[in-house]
Amino acid sequence: MKKLKERWGIHSNFQLLVILIVFAITGSLSLIVTKPVISIFNIASLPIYLYYLIRVIVTFIVYKILLLSIGFLFGQFNFFWNIVKKMLSRFGFKRFKT
Protein backbone atom coordinates (compact mmCIF):
# COMPACT_ATOMS: atom_id res chain seq x y z
CA MET A 1 0.00 0.00 0.00
CA LYS A 2 2.93 2.31 0.63
CA LYS A 3 3.98 2.21 -3.05
CA LEU A 4 0.42 2.93 -4.16
CA LYS A 5 0.16 5.89 -1.80
CA GLU A 6 3.48 7.27 -3.08
CA ARG A 7 2.49 6.78 -6.71
CA TRP A 8 -0.84 8.53 -6.25
CA GLY A 9 0.62 11.25 -4.04
CA ILE A 10 -1.64 10.64 -1.06
CA HIS A 11 -0.60 10.56 2.55
CA SER A 12 -3.27 8.95 4.70
CA ASN A 13 -4.71 5.46 4.77
CA PHE A 14 -8.18 6.98 5.05
CA GLN A 15 -7.77 8.84 1.75
CA LEU A 16 -6.56 5.62 0.12
CA LEU A 17 -9.60 3.79 1.45
CA VAL A 18 -11.95 6.49 0.12
CA ILE A 19 -10.30 6.37 -3.31
CA LEU A 20 -10.57 2.57 -3.51
CA ILE A 21 -14.23 2.76 -2.48
CA VAL A 22 -14.91 5.33 -5.21
CA PHE A 23 -13.26 3.10 -7.82
CA ALA A 24 -15.33 0.12 -6.65
CA ILE A 25 -18.63 2.00 -6.71
CA THR A 26 -17.91 3.62 -10.05
CA GLY A 27 -16.93 0.40 -11.80
CA SER A 28 -20.06 -1.42 -10.76
CA LEU A 29 -22.40 1.52 -11.24
CA SER A 30 -21.09 2.31 -14.72
CA LEU A 31 -22.21 -1.09 -16.00
CA ILE A 32 -25.60 -0.72 -14.31
CA VAL A 33 -26.15 2.77 -15.77
CA THR A 34 -24.94 1.84 -19.26
CA LYS A 35 -27.68 -0.74 -19.82
CA PRO A 36 -30.62 1.75 -19.74
CA VAL A 37 -28.61 4.30 -21.72
CA ILE A 38 -28.02 1.70 -24.44
CA SER A 39 -31.70 0.71 -24.46
CA ILE A 40 -32.72 4.35 -25.03
CA PHE A 41 -30.91 4.29 -28.38
CA ASN A 42 -32.35 0.86 -29.28
CA ILE A 43 -29.15 -0.54 -30.73
CA ALA A 44 -29.97 -4.17 -29.92
CA SER A 45 -31.01 -4.70 -33.54
CA LEU A 46 -27.52 -3.85 -34.81
CA PRO A 47 -24.97 -6.55 -35.64
CA ILE A 48 -23.37 -7.99 -32.52
CA TYR A 49 -19.90 -6.54 -33.15
CA LEU A 50 -21.34 -3.04 -33.63
CA TYR A 51 -23.54 -3.42 -30.56
CA TYR A 52 -20.58 -4.27 -28.32
CA LEU A 53 -18.41 -1.55 -29.83
CA ILE A 54 -21.06 1.05 -29.04
CA ARG A 55 -21.60 -0.45 -25.60
CA VAL A 56 -17.88 -0.20 -24.76
CA ILE A 57 -17.76 3.42 -25.93
CA VAL A 58 -20.86 4.36 -23.92
CA THR A 59 -19.51 2.53 -20.86
CA PHE A 60 -16.23 4.44 -21.18
CA ILE A 61 -18.07 7.79 -21.26
CA VAL A 62 -20.42 6.88 -18.42
CA TYR A 63 -17.47 5.66 -16.33
CA LYS A 64 -15.66 8.98 -16.66
CA ILE A 65 -18.74 10.99 -15.72
CA LEU A 66 -19.51 8.76 -12.74
CA LEU A 67 -15.88 8.75 -11.59
CA LEU A 68 -15.85 12.54 -11.40
CA SER A 69 -19.33 12.72 -9.84
CA ILE A 70 -18.75 10.10 -7.15
CA GLY A 71 -15.25 11.43 -6.53
CA PHE A 72 -16.78 14.85 -5.94
CA LEU A 73 -19.32 13.40 -3.50
CA PHE A 74 -16.51 11.75 -1.55
CA GLY A 75 -14.38 14.92 -1.56
CA GLN A 76 -11.72 13.61 -3.94
CA PHE A 77 -12.58 15.53 -7.13
CA ASN A 78 -9.06 16.84 -7.78
CA PHE A 79 -7.54 13.39 -7.51
CA PHE A 80 -10.06 11.87 -9.91
CA TRP A 81 -9.90 14.82 -12.31
CA ASN A 82 -6.17 14.11 -12.68
CA ILE A 83 -6.93 10.41 -13.25
CA VAL A 84 -9.52 11.22 -15.92
CA LYS A 85 -7.16 13.66 -17.65
CA LYS A 86 -4.45 11.00 -17.73
CA MET A 87 -6.87 8.42 -19.19
CA LEU A 88 -8.09 10.83 -21.86
CA SER A 89 -4.57 11.85 -22.86
CA ARG A 90 -3.68 8.17 -23.33
CA PHE A 91 -6.59 7.84 -25.73
CA GLY A 92 -5.23 10.68 -27.86
CA PHE A 93 -7.00 13.69 -26.40
CA LYS A 94 -3.90 15.89 -26.20
CA ARG A 95 -5.90 18.80 -24.73
CA PHE A 96 -6.07 16.91 -21.43
CA LYS A 97 -2.35 16.24 -21.24
CA THR A 98 -1.14 16.42 -17.63
Residue, then its C-alpha position, 0 to 999 in steps of 0.5 A: m500500500k505504501k507504493l500505491k500511496e506514493r504513486w498517487g501522491i496521497h498521505s493517509n490510509f483513510q484517503l486511500l480507502v476512500i479512493l478505492i471505495v470510489f473506484a469500486i462504486t464507479g466500476s459497478l455503477s457504470l455497468i448498471v447505468t450503461k444498460p438503460v442508456i443503451s436501451i434508449f438508443n435501441i441498438a440491440s437490432l444492430p450486428i453484434y460486433l457493432y452493438y458491443l463496440i457502441r456499448v464499450i464506448v458508452t460505458f467508457i463515457v459513463y465511467k468517466i462521468l460517474l468517476l468525477s461525480i462520485g469522486f466529488l461526492f466523496g471529496q476527492f474531485n481533484f484526484f479523480w480529475n487528474i486520473v480522468k485527464k491521464m486516461l483521456s490523454r492516453f486515448g489521444f485527447k492531447r488537450f487533457k495532457t497532464 
